[in-house]
Amino acid sequence: MDGHEMKPLRLAFTGDIIPIRPNRPLPDGMASLCAVLGDVDFSLGNFEIALVEDGAPTEKLLNIKGDPALAADLPAMGLDLVTLANNHLPDYGVPGMRKTRAMIEAQGVSTLGFGETLGDARALHVTEVAGQKVGVFACTCLTPTGMTAAETRPGLSPLRIHTGYEIDPWYQMEEPGDPSVVRIRTRPFDEDLAAMQAAICAARATCDIVIVTIHWGFGSGDDLAEYQEPLAHALIDAGADVIHGHHPHAIHPVAFYKGRPILFGLGTFIGQQVFLDAPQQVLEMWAKMSPDGMLAEVSIDPVGTFVLRLLPHRLDTNRLARPAIRAEAQEIAERLARLSAPFGTLIEIREDGTIIASHEPSRPGTSAVA
């Protein structure tokens, strides 16, 4: 918001939250991470499971659900807001989405990203903290059929992605059938991106900080989808201050653009879906998911400088995040440095095991851990 003096502000972000079991009282490791969420000025996570007792599953790759009573565990986690714009909230249809939102909000935790109309789903959520207004938009690039909102349809806030398959004709002629002849091309729907950019631009008039929380990318592995970096840049160009990405069940890069942090993927904060019955194909997919993740703390000083501190964590036997021990933190820092190096991001691990990420324009491509 122009002409308004900033005060120091601390924000915190988690990866995916998928509870299946009651988790109160929180074990000490999880409790220490949640204490950070409760201590900052504003905290945000991705809640990614339908809380329903029954209901009809939608036709999709995988359907997961949890007991509605699990919503009562959320206040102890210290979260101010959770996004519901993801590919598993609609696993039990619109009734399941409505019930889940109602159960969470009954516990005093705010939600965004699902609504009765497209306007509701895309609506800006504003919280006033430390005398400043923090605005958040939510969207998902993973859009199960029929589950995104429209003007006359309830659903998720969409930022849909076009996918195309480009074939190298010369390579195909001499290596017919080789999968390498195909390049997958992705880009946002023009109308969805334009709508999000316009909304961000309008929010700058009333908000001191604008955050976009976005479900995107691939569920595991190291790679980013082609659309992710250009999309993050377009949202920051429109006025976003922080890009909070989720969906990958692994640590993905961190980057800075115009001094603003881009969190491509923080891994999993609670990952108890693996305790559910599932087809063998899904069990094999879950087995490949990384137990590592990070809690991200973004501090903003009065002159508008963004400092990114990351608290590395690993899932315990109950699939709850706990702080990484020193050797684990070193592994996480080295992975993060390798993945973030192409973006010119310098990763520094501190004696206490926390990680500081900063942008070093003079050192593009560095993969060293300071």
C-alpha positions as CSV (number, residue, x, y, z in Angstrom):
1,M,0.0,0.0,0.0
2,D,1.7,3.2,-1.2
3,G,2.6,5.9,1.2
4,H,2.3,3.7,4.3
5,E,5.3,3.1,6.5
6,M,6.0,-0.6,7.1
7,K,6.5,-2.1,10.5
8,P,8.6,-5.3,10.9
9,L,6.5,-8.3,10.1
10,R,7.0,-12.1,10.4
11,L,5.1,-14.6,8.3
12,A,5.3,-18.4,8.4
13,F,4.3,-21.0,5.8
14,T,4.0,-24.8,5.9
15,G,3.8,-27.5,3.3
16,D,0.9,-30.0,2.9
17,I,-1.2,-30.9,5.9
18,I,-2.9,-34.3,5.6
19,P,-4.1,-35.7,9.0
20,I,-5.7,-39.1,9.4
21,R,-5.1,-39.8,13.1
22,P,-5.8,-37.7,16.2
23,N,-2.6,-35.8,17.0
24,R,-3.3,-34.1,20.3
25,P,-1.3,-33.6,22.4
26,L,1.3,-32.8,19.9
27,P,4.6,-34.6,20.3
28,D,7.4,-32.3,21.4
29,G,9.0,-32.1,18.0
30,M,5.8,-31.1,16.2
31,A,4.9,-28.8,19.1
32,S,8.2,-26.9,18.7
33,L,7.5,-26.2,15.0
34,C,3.9,-25.2,15.7
35,A,5.2,-22.8,18.4
36,V,6.9,-20.9,15.5
37,L,3.6,-20.8,13.6
38,G,1.9,-19.4,16.7
39,D,4.6,-16.9,17.5
40,V,4.8,-15.1,14.1
41,D,2.4,-12.3,13.1
42,F,0.7,-14.4,10.5
43,S,0.9,-18.1,9.5
44,L,-0.5,-20.1,6.5
45,G,-0.7,-23.8,5.5
46,N,-2.2,-26.0,2.9
47,F,-5.0,-28.3,4.3
48,E,-5.3,-31.1,1.8
49,I,-7.9,-33.7,2.9
50,A,-11.7,-33.9,3.0
51,L,-13.1,-34.2,6.5
52,V,-16.2,-36.4,6.0
53,E,-17.6,-39.5,7.6
54,D,-19.3,-40.8,4.5
55,G,-20.3,-39.4,1.1
56,A,-19.6,-40.4,-2.5
57,P,-16.0,-40.2,-3.8
58,T,-15.5,-38.3,-7.0
59,E,-14.0,-40.1,-10.0
60,K,-10.3,-39.3,-9.9
61,L,-6.9,-40.9,-9.4
62,L,-7.1,-41.1,-5.6
63,N,-9.6,-40.3,-2.9
64,I,-8.7,-39.7,0.7
65,K,-10.7,-38.6,3.7
66,G,-10.4,-38.0,7.4
67,D,-12.6,-37.9,10.5
68,P,-14.3,-34.5,10.9
69,A,-13.2,-34.6,14.5
70,L,-9.6,-34.0,13.3
71,A,-10.5,-30.4,12.7
72,A,-10.2,-29.9,16.4
73,D,-6.5,-30.5,16.2
74,L,-5.9,-27.4,14.0
75,P,-6.0,-24.7,16.7
76,A,-3.1,-26.3,18.6
77,M,-1.0,-25.9,15.4
78,G,-1.0,-22.1,15.6
79,L,-2.2,-21.6,12.0
80,D,-4.1,-18.4,11.2
81,L,-5.3,-19.4,7.8
82,V,-5.4,-22.6,5.6
83,T,-5.9,-22.8,1.8
84,L,-8.4,-25.4,0.6
85,A,-7.5,-24.9,-3.1
86,N,-5.8,-28.2,-3.9
87,N,-6.5,-31.5,-5.6
88,H,-7.6,-33.5,-2.6
89,L,-10.2,-31.3,-0.9
90,P,-12.7,-32.3,-3.6
91,D,-12.2,-36.0,-3.2
92,Y,-15.8,-36.3,-1.8
93,G,-17.3,-33.6,-4.0
94,V,-18.9,-30.3,-3.2
95,P,-20.7,-31.6,-0.1
96,G,-17.3,-32.8,1.2
97,M,-15.7,-29.4,0.5
98,R,-18.5,-27.6,2.3
99,K,-18.4,-29.8,5.3
100,T,-14.6,-29.6,5.6
101,R,-14.6,-25.8,5.4
102,A,-17.4,-25.6,8.0
103,M,-15.5,-28.0,10.4
104,I,-12.3,-26.0,10.1
105,E,-13.9,-22.6,10.5
106,A,-15.8,-23.8,13.5
107,Q,-12.5,-24.3,15.2
108,G,-11.6,-20.6,14.7
109,V,-9.2,-21.2,11.8
110,S,-9.9,-19.2,8.6
111,T,-10.0,-20.7,5.2
112,L,-9.8,-19.6,1.5
113,G,-9.7,-21.0,-1.9
114,F,-13.2,-22.7,-2.0
115,G,-16.4,-20.9,-2.6
116,E,-20.0,-21.1,-3.8
117,T,-19.1,-19.1,-6.9
118,L,-15.9,-18.3,-8.8
119,G,-15.9,-14.8,-7.2
120,D,-16.2,-16.4,-3.7
121,A,-13.4,-18.9,-4.4
122,R,-11.0,-16.3,-5.7
123,A,-11.8,-13.7,-3.0
124,L,-9.0,-11.9,-1.3
125,H,-8.6,-12.8,2.4
126,V,-7.4,-9.9,4.5
127,T,-6.0,-10.1,8.0
128,E,-4.8,-7.1,10.0
129,V,-1.7,-7.9,12.0
130,A,0.8,-5.5,13.7
131,G,-1.2,-2.6,12.3
132,Q,-0.8,-3.8,8.7
133,K,-3.0,-5.6,6.3
134,V,-1.9,-8.9,4.9
135,G,-3.9,-10.0,1.8
136,V,-3.9,-13.6,0.6
137,F,-5.1,-15.1,-2.7
138,A,-5.4,-18.9,-3.2
139,C,-5.5,-20.9,-6.4
140,T,-4.8,-24.4,-7.7
141,C,-3.2,-25.5,-10.9
142,L,-4.3,-29.1,-10.2
143,T,-8.0,-29.1,-11.2
144,P,-10.0,-32.4,-10.9
145,T,-12.8,-32.5,-13.4
146,G,-15.8,-30.5,-12.4
147,M,-14.4,-29.3,-9.1
148,T,-13.3,-25.8,-10.0
149,A,-15.7,-22.9,-9.3
150,A,-17.6,-21.0,-12.0
151,E,-20.1,-18.2,-11.8
152,T,-22.9,-20.7,-11.1
153,R,-20.9,-23.6,-9.7
154,P,-19.2,-24.0,-6.3
155,G,-15.7,-25.2,-6.3
156,L,-12.0,-24.4,-6.0
157,S,-10.2,-21.2,-7.1
158,P,-8.6,-22.3,-10.4
159,L,-5.5,-21.2,-12.2
160,R,-5.7,-23.8,-15.0
161,I,-2.8,-25.0,-17.1
162,H,-2.7,-25.9,-20.8
163,T,-0.6,-28.9,-21.5
164,G,0.8,-29.7,-25.0
165,Y,3.2,-32.3,-26.5
166,E,5.8,-31.0,-28.9
167,I,7.5,-33.6,-31.1
168,D,11.0,-33.2,-32.5
169,P,10.4,-34.4,-36.1
170,W,14.1,-34.9,-36.9
171,Y,14.8,-36.9,-33.8
172,Q,11.6,-38.9,-34.4
173,M,12.7,-39.9,-37.9
174,E,15.9,-41.5,-36.7
175,E,14.7,-42.7,-33.3
176,P,11.1,-43.6,-33.8
177,G,9.3,-44.5,-30.6
178,D,11.9,-42.9,-28.3
179,P,10.0,-41.0,-25.6
180,S,12.8,-38.3,-25.7
181,V,11.3,-37.0,-29.0
182,V,8.4,-35.5,-27.0
183,R,8.7,-32.3,-25.0
184,I,5.9,-31.4,-22.6
185,R,4.9,-27.7,-22.8
186,T,2.7,-26.0,-20.2
187,R,1.4,-22.5,-19.7
188,P,-1.5,-20.9,-17.7
189,F,-4.9,-20.2,-19.2
190,D,-4.7,-16.6,-20.3
191,E,-8.0,-15.7,-18.7
192,D,-7.1,-17.2,-15.3
193,L,-3.7,-15.5,-15.2
194,A,-5.2,-12.2,-16.2
195,A,-7.9,-12.4,-13.5
196,M,-5.4,-13.2,-10.9
197,Q,-3.1,-10.4,-12.0
198,A,-5.9,-7.9,-11.9
199,A,-7.0,-9.0,-8.5
200,I,-3.4,-8.7,-7.1
201,C,-3.1,-5.2,-8.6
202,A,-6.3,-4.1,-7.0
203,A,-5.3,-5.6,-3.6
204,R,-2.2,-3.4,-3.6
205,A,-4.4,-0.4,-3.1
206,T,-5.6,-1.7,0.3
207,C,-3.0,-4.2,1.5
208,D,0.6,-3.8,2.8
209,I,1.5,-7.3,1.9
210,V,0.0,-9.6,-0.8
211,I,0.6,-13.3,-0.7
212,V,-0.4,-15.9,-3.4
213,T,-0.7,-19.5,-2.1
214,I,-0.7,-21.8,-5.0
215,H,-1.0,-25.6,-5.5
216,W,1.2,-26.5,-8.4
217,G,4.0,-28.6,-9.9
218,F,4.7,-32.3,-9.6
219,G,4.0,-34.4,-6.6
220,S,7.5,-35.7,-6.1
221,G,11.0,-35.6,-7.6
222,D,13.3,-32.7,-8.3
223,D,11.8,-31.1,-11.5
224,L,9.6,-28.0,-11.8
225,A,7.0,-27.8,-14.5
226,E,7.7,-25.4,-17.3
227,Y,5.0,-23.0,-16.3
228,Q,6.0,-22.5,-12.7
229,E,8.8,-20.0,-12.8
230,P,7.2,-17.7,-15.4
231,L,3.9,-17.9,-13.5
232,A,5.6,-16.9,-10.3
233,H,7.3,-13.9,-12.0
234,A,4.0,-12.8,-13.6
235,L,2.3,-12.8,-10.2
236,I,5.1,-10.8,-8.6
237,D,5.1,-8.4,-11.5
238,A,1.4,-7.8,-10.7
239,G,2.2,-7.0,-7.1
240,A,2.5,-10.2,-5.1
241,D,5.1,-10.2,-2.3
242,V,5.4,-13.9,-1.5
243,I,4.6,-17.0,-3.6
244,H,3.8,-19.9,-1.3
245,G,3.8,-23.1,-3.4
246,H,2.7,-26.5,-2.3
247,H,1.8,-30.0,-3.7
248,P,5.3,-31.6,-4.1
249,H,5.9,-34.1,-1.4
250,A,9.5,-33.2,-1.5
251,I,11.6,-30.1,-1.0
252,H,11.7,-27.9,-4.1
253,P,13.8,-24.8,-4.8
254,V,13.5,-21.4,-3.3
255,A,14.2,-18.3,-5.4
256,F,13.9,-14.6,-5.3
257,Y,12.5,-12.3,-8.0
258,K,12.6,-8.5,-7.6
259,G,13.6,-9.3,-4.0
260,R,10.4,-11.3,-3.3
261,P,10.6,-14.9,-2.2
262,I,9.3,-17.8,-4.3
263,L,8.7,-21.0,-2.3
264,F,8.3,-23.6,-5.0
265,G,7.5,-26.4,-2.5
266,L,8.1,-26.9,1.2
267,G,7.4,-30.7,1.4
268,T,5.0,-32.3,3.8
269,F,4.1,-31.0,7.3
270,I,1.6,-33.8,8.1
271,G,1.6,-36.8,5.8
272,Q,-0.6,-39.4,7.3
273,Q,-2.4,-40.5,4.1
274,V,0.1,-43.3,3.9
275,F,-1.8,-45.1,6.7
276,L,-4.9,-45.5,4.5
277,D,-5.7,-48.5,2.4
278,A,-4.9,-47.8,-1.2
279,P,-4.2,-49.6,-4.5
280,Q,-0.7,-51.0,-5.0
281,Q,0.1,-48.3,-7.5
282,V,-0.7,-45.6,-5.0
283,L,1.2,-47.3,-2.2
284,E,4.3,-47.4,-4.5
285,M,3.9,-43.7,-5.2
286,W,3.6,-42.9,-1.5
287,A,6.7,-44.9,-0.8
288,K,8.7,-42.6,-3.1
289,M,7.6,-39.4,-1.3
290,S,10.3,-37.7,0.7
291,P,9.9,-37.4,4.5
292,D,11.8,-34.0,4.4
293,G,10.3,-30.6,4.5
294,M,10.8,-27.0,5.7
295,L,8.8,-24.5,7.6
296,A,9.5,-21.1,6.0
297,E,9.7,-17.9,8.0
298,V,9.6,-14.6,6.0
299,S,10.6,-11.5,7.8
300,I,10.0,-8.1,6.3
301,D,11.8,-5.0,7.7
302,P,10.5,-1.4,7.6
303,V,12.3,-0.7,4.3
304,G,10.6,-3.7,2.7
305,T,13.6,-6.1,2.6
306,F,12.5,-9.8,2.7
307,V,14.6,-12.2,4.7
308,L,13.9,-16.0,4.3
309,R,14.7,-18.4,7.1
310,L,13.9,-22.1,6.7
311,L,13.5,-24.6,9.5
312,P,14.2,-28.1,8.1
313,H,12.1,-30.9,9.4
314,R,11.6,-34.6,8.8
315,L,8.4,-36.7,9.3
316,D,8.4,-39.0,12.4
317,T,7.0,-42.5,12.5
318,N,3.5,-41.0,12.9
319,R,4.1,-38.8,9.8
320,L,4.3,-35.6,11.8
321,A,7.0,-33.0,11.2
322,R,9.8,-32.8,13.8
323,P,12.9,-30.6,13.6
324,A,15.7,-32.2,11.6
325,I,18.7,-33.2,13.6
326,R,22.0,-31.7,12.4
327,A,23.0,-34.4,9.9
328,E,19.5,-34.4,8.4
329,A,19.5,-30.6,8.3
330,Q,22.8,-30.7,6.4
331,E,21.3,-33.2,3.9
332,I,18.3,-30.9,3.4
333,A,20.4,-27.8,3.0
334,E,22.6,-29.5,0.4
335,R,19.6,-30.7,-1.6
336,L,18.0,-27.2,-1.4
337,A,21.3,-25.6,-2.5
338,R,21.5,-27.9,-5.5
339,L,18.0,-27.3,-6.6
340,S,18.0,-23.5,-5.9
341,A,21.4,-22.8,-7.5
342,P,20.0,-22.2,-11.0
343,F,18.0,-19.4,-9.6
344,G,21.1,-17.7,-8.1
345,T,20.0,-18.5,-4.5
346,L,22.7,-18.8,-1.8
347,I,21.9,-21.3,0.9
348,E,23.6,-20.9,4.3
349,I,23.1,-23.4,7.2
350,R,23.5,-22.0,10.7
351,E,24.9,-23.7,13.8
352,D,21.4,-24.2,15.1
353,G,20.5,-26.1,11.9
354,T,18.3,-23.4,10.5
355,I,18.8,-22.3,6.9
356,I,19.1,-18.8,5.5
357,A,18.3,-18.3,1.8
358,S,19.3,-15.2,-0.1
359,H,19.8,-14.0,-3.6
360,E,23.3,-13.6,-4.9
361,P,23.1,-12.1,-8.4
362,S,26.9,-12.2,-8.6
363,R,26.9,-16.0,-8.0
364,P,24.4,-17.5,-10.4
365,G,24.5,-21.2,-10.4
366,T,26.3,-21.7,-7.1
367,S,25.4,-24.9,-5.4
368,A,27.7,-24.5,-2.3
369,V,26.3,-24.6,1.2
370,A,27.9,-21.8,3.2
